[in-house]
Amino acid sequence: MRLLVVEDETRLARALQRGLQAEGFAVDVAADGPAGLDLARHGGYDAMILDVMLPGLSGYEVVRRLRGERCWLPVLMLSAKDGEYDQADGLDCGADDYLTKPFSYVVLLARLRALLRRGAPRRPVVLSAGDLSLDPARRLVTRDGAGVELTAREYAVLEYLMRRAGEVVSKTELLDHVWDDSLDTAPNAVEVYIGYLRRKIGRERLQTVRGAGYRLV
């Protein structure tokens, strides 16, 4: 397995490189954001360990650009910034995991192995289907570049359908994943919200598959 470590603290970068090589990994090191981004794009790595505070380009921006280019290289982000919003920012911009410094090397290895097991499936930061886009981090929906105002429930239904774009999603599945289990929700609630969405994103975008459910196209 080939790993890329992007870390500007020389001692930490060398320690990570030596430790990971001892575990059998092939490891390259970059000391700044632009170099790390270039290697990540072209190096054929299996995973990347990425610091947040880097010269030239932050770790947030590195992973944001990779995801924007549809590069799904698994990313474990390292940072001394341990606030909950810092961690949320890292995950929202496309990182797969976030570990705060100082960290346990045993935990780092375990999380790295988990990333490698999952591989690099497609997981865009912004969901898209035709002229529709949905940004979960900002809870922003646009159609052909124009903002679409949705209620919280409409947004939740649309997000689930966009994550399954092109597939048939049943009413029962929508109820299970979008509505609170504690609520006694009638199945026709799904039909009502599908109607609301059709008026806002276009009837042609939400197809009814008779006897099966709905398909977002």
C-alpha positions as a Python dict, from the first residue, in 0.01 Angstrom:
ca = {
    (1, 'M'): (0, 0, 0),
    (2, 'R'): (129, 346, -92),
    (3, 'L'): (65, 633, 146),
    (4, 'L'): (117, 1007, 118),
    (5, 'V'): (194, 1208, 433),
    (6, 'V'): (150, 1585, 397),
    (7, 'E'): (296, 1744, 710),
    (8, 'D'): (514, 2054, 755),
    (9, 'E'): (647, 1960, 1100),
    (10, 'T'): (966, 1784, 992),
    (11, 'R'): (1012, 1570, 1303),
    (12, 'L'): (651, 1449, 1299),
    (13, 'A'): (664, 1379, 925),
    (14, 'R'): (980, 1171, 963),
    (15, 'A'): (839, 985, 1262),
    (16, 'L'): (523, 900, 1070),
    (17, 'Q'): (723, 791, 768),
    (18, 'R'): (949, 562, 972),
    (19, 'G'): (661, 415, 1171),
    (20, 'L'): (444, 349, 868),
    (21, 'Q'): (734, 200, 672),
    (22, 'A'): (794, -35, 965),
    (23, 'E'): (431, -147, 922),
    (24, 'G'): (502, -236, 559),
    (25, 'F'): (370, 76, 383),
    (26, 'A'): (550, 264, 107),
    (27, 'V'): (544, 628, 222),
    (28, 'D'): (610, 958, 45),
    (29, 'V'): (619, 1290, 232),
    (30, 'A'): (528, 1643, 120),
    (31, 'A'): (594, 1950, 337),
    (32, 'D'): (341, 2199, 196),
    (33, 'G'): (-6, 2216, 49),
    (34, 'P'): (76, 2266, -322),
    (35, 'A'): (327, 1979, -325),
    (36, 'G'): (82, 1754, -142),
    (37, 'L'): (-198, 1839, -384),
    (38, 'D'): (22, 1764, -686),
    (39, 'L'): (136, 1428, -548),
    (40, 'A'): (-219, 1333, -446),
    (41, 'R'): (-341, 1404, -798),
    (42, 'H'): (-78, 1201, -978),
    (43, 'G'): (92, 964, -732),
    (44, 'G'): (-150, 670, -735),
    (45, 'Y'): (-171, 652, -356),
    (46, 'D'): (-405, 430, -154),
    (47, 'A'): (-458, 690, 122),
    (48, 'M'): (-331, 1026, 244),
    (49, 'I'): (-253, 1160, 593),
    (50, 'L'): (-305, 1536, 568),
    (51, 'D'): (-222, 1813, 813),
    (52, 'V'): (-460, 2111, 827),
    (53, 'M'): (-219, 2401, 883),
    (54, 'L'): (15, 2385, 585),
    (55, 'P'): (227, 2643, 397),
    (56, 'G'): (91, 2752, 62),
    (57, 'L'): (-246, 2579, 81),
    (58, 'S'): (-439, 2456, 383),
    (59, 'G'): (-535, 2093, 425),
    (60, 'Y'): (-898, 2198, 397),
    (61, 'E'): (-832, 2350, 56),
    (62, 'V'): (-625, 2052, -60),
    (63, 'V'): (-904, 1803, 8),
    (64, 'R'): (-1171, 2042, -124),
    (65, 'R'): (-987, 2068, -457),
    (66, 'L'): (-936, 1692, -480),
    (67, 'R'): (-1304, 1624, -426),
    (68, 'G'): (-1394, 1898, -674),
    (69, 'E'): (-1180, 1713, -930),
    (70, 'R'): (-1356, 1386, -843),
    (71, 'C'): (-1047, 1239, -681),
    (72, 'W'): (-1173, 1004, -408),
    (73, 'L'): (-837, 925, -244),
    (74, 'P'): (-913, 839, 124),
    (75, 'V'): (-797, 1123, 351),
    (76, 'L'): (-717, 1112, 722),
    (77, 'M'): (-681, 1469, 843),
    (78, 'L'): (-447, 1562, 1130),
    (79, 'S'): (-474, 1888, 1321),
    (80, 'A'): (-390, 2058, 1648),
    (81, 'K'): (-727, 2234, 1605),
    (82, 'D'): (-953, 2021, 1822),
    (83, 'G'): (-1273, 2226, 1829),
    (84, 'E'): (-1590, 2054, 1717),
    (85, 'Y'): (-1641, 2308, 1438),
    (86, 'D'): (-1284, 2255, 1315),
    (87, 'Q'): (-1349, 1882, 1291),
    (88, 'A'): (-1683, 1942, 1120),
    (89, 'D'): (-1515, 2172, 866),
    (90, 'G'): (-1259, 1905, 781),
    (91, 'L'): (-1519, 1635, 731),
    (92, 'D'): (-1757, 1864, 543),
    (93, 'C'): (-1492, 1967, 291),
    (94, 'G'): (-1427, 1602, 202),
    (95, 'A'): (-1195, 1433, 453),
    (96, 'D'): (-1288, 1079, 554),
    (97, 'D'): (-1160, 1100, 911),
    (98, 'Y'): (-1013, 1360, 1148),
    (99, 'L'): (-759, 1302, 1426),
    (100, 'T'): (-643, 1572, 1665),
    (101, 'K'): (-285, 1625, 1780),
    (102, 'P'): (-138, 1492, 2000),
    (103, 'F'): (-266, 1153, 1892),
    (104, 'S'): (-210, 789, 1968),
    (105, 'Y'): (-6, 618, 1697),
    (106, 'V'): (-203, 297, 1764),
    (107, 'V'): (-529, 483, 1699),
    (108, 'L'): (-388, 644, 1385),
    (109, 'L'): (-295, 302, 1247),
    (110, 'A'): (-638, 161, 1328),
    (111, 'R'): (-817, 449, 1157),
    (112, 'L'): (-584, 424, 858),
    (113, 'R'): (-656, 53, 824),
    (114, 'A'): (-1030, 128, 839),
    (115, 'L'): (-992, 381, 555),
    (116, 'L'): (-799, 132, 345),
    (117, 'R'): (-1065, -135, 401),
    (118, 'R'): (-1333, 102, 274),
    (119, 'G'): (-1127, 195, -31),
    (120, 'A'): (-1211, 496, -246),
    (121, 'P'): (-1579, 490, -345),
    (122, 'R'): (-1731, 795, -510),
    (123, 'R'): (-1839, 1036, -232),
    (124, 'P'): (-1881, 1390, -362),
    (125, 'V'): (-1898, 1681, -120),
    (126, 'V'): (-2173, 1841, -331),
    (127, 'L'): (-2447, 1612, -466),
    (128, 'S'): (-2566, 1668, -821),
    (129, 'A'): (-2833, 1535, -1054),
    (130, 'G'): (-2876, 1710, -1387),
    (131, 'D'): (-2908, 2084, -1320),
    (132, 'L'): (-2974, 2024, -949),
    (133, 'S'): (-2701, 2051, -687),
    (134, 'L'): (-2719, 2008, -310),
    (135, 'D'): (-2443, 2109, -69),
    (136, 'P'): (-2502, 1923, 262),
    (137, 'A'): (-2245, 2130, 454),
    (138, 'R'): (-2417, 2459, 367),
    (139, 'R'): (-2766, 2308, 327),
    (140, 'L'): (-2784, 2487, -7),
    (141, 'V'): (-2988, 2366, -306),
    (142, 'T'): (-2960, 2521, -651),
    (143, 'R'): (-3128, 2452, -981),
    (144, 'D'): (-2940, 2568, -1289),
    (145, 'G'): (-2740, 2798, -1060),
    (146, 'A'): (-3042, 2959, -892),
    (147, 'G'): (-3117, 2896, -525),
    (148, 'V'): (-3416, 2680, -432),
    (149, 'E'): (-3587, 2752, -99),
    (150, 'L'): (-3692, 2434, 80),
    (151, 'T'): (-3836, 2353, 420),
    (152, 'A'): (-3635, 2121, 646),
    (153, 'R'): (-3851, 1822, 551),
    (154, 'E'): (-3844, 1899, 178),
    (155, 'Y'): (-3465, 1929, 201),
    (156, 'A'): (-3435, 1593, 381),
    (157, 'V'): (-3649, 1416, 120),
    (158, 'L'): (-3454, 1570, -167),
    (159, 'E'): (-3116, 1490, -11),
    (160, 'Y'): (-3210, 1124, 29),
    (161, 'L'): (-3337, 1104, -330),
    (162, 'M'): (-3023, 1274, -463),
    (163, 'R'): (-2804, 1025, -280),
    (164, 'R'): (-2998, 755, -468),
    (165, 'A'): (-3034, 947, -796),
    (166, 'G'): (-3147, 724, -1082),
    (167, 'E'): (-3270, 451, -845),
    (168, 'V'): (-3628, 373, -746),
    (169, 'V'): (-3692, 468, -381),
    (170, 'S'): (-4006, 335, -214),
    (171, 'K'): (-4240, 530, 12),
    (172, 'T'): (-4151, 298, 299),
    (173, 'E'): (-3780, 368, 253),
    (174, 'L'): (-3838, 743, 256),
    (175, 'L'): (-4050, 715, 570),
    (176, 'D'): (-3780, 505, 740),
    (177, 'H'): (-3494, 741, 653),
    (178, 'V'): (-3651, 1086, 656),
    (179, 'W'): (-3928, 1080, 918),
    (180, 'D'): (-3876, 1043, 1292),
    (181, 'D'): (-3956, 692, 1416),
    (182, 'S'): (-4148, 842, 1707),
    (183, 'L'): (-4395, 1009, 1476),
    (184, 'D'): (-4703, 824, 1359),
    (185, 'T'): (-4667, 936, 997),
    (186, 'A'): (-4918, 832, 733),
    (187, 'P'): (-4771, 696, 406),
    (188, 'N'): (-4947, 970, 208),
    (189, 'A'): (-4717, 1223, 377),
    (190, 'V'): (-4454, 1111, 127),
    (191, 'E'): (-4688, 1190, -163),
    (192, 'V'): (-4755, 1534, -17),
    (193, 'Y'): (-4384, 1622, 4),
    (194, 'I'): (-4310, 1478, -337),
    (195, 'G'): (-4576, 1717, -467),
    (196, 'Y'): (-4414, 2011, -289),
    (197, 'L'): (-4074, 1921, -436),
    (198, 'R'): (-4211, 1883, -788),
    (199, 'R'): (-4343, 2238, -776),
    (200, 'K'): (-3999, 2366, -675),
    (201, 'I'): (-3759, 2156, -883),
    (202, 'G'): (-3979, 2058, -1179),
    (203, 'R'): (-4231, 1778, -1218),
    (204, 'E'): (-4017, 1604, -1478),
    (205, 'R'): (-3732, 1557, -1227),
    (206, 'L'): (-3931, 1329, -992),
    (207, 'Q'): (-4080, 1030, -1169),
    (208, 'T'): (-4345, 806, -1016),
    (209, 'V'): (-4273, 437, -1073),
    (210, 'R'): (-4615, 281, -1032),
    (211, 'G'): (-4630, 33, -746),
    (212, 'A'): (-4262, 86, -657),
    (213, 'G'): (-4188, 445, -556),
    (214, 'Y'): (-4007, 747, -698),
    (215, 'R'): (-3699, 810, -908),
    (216, 'L'): (-3501, 1137, -924),
    (217, 'V'): (-3360, 1192, -1272),
}
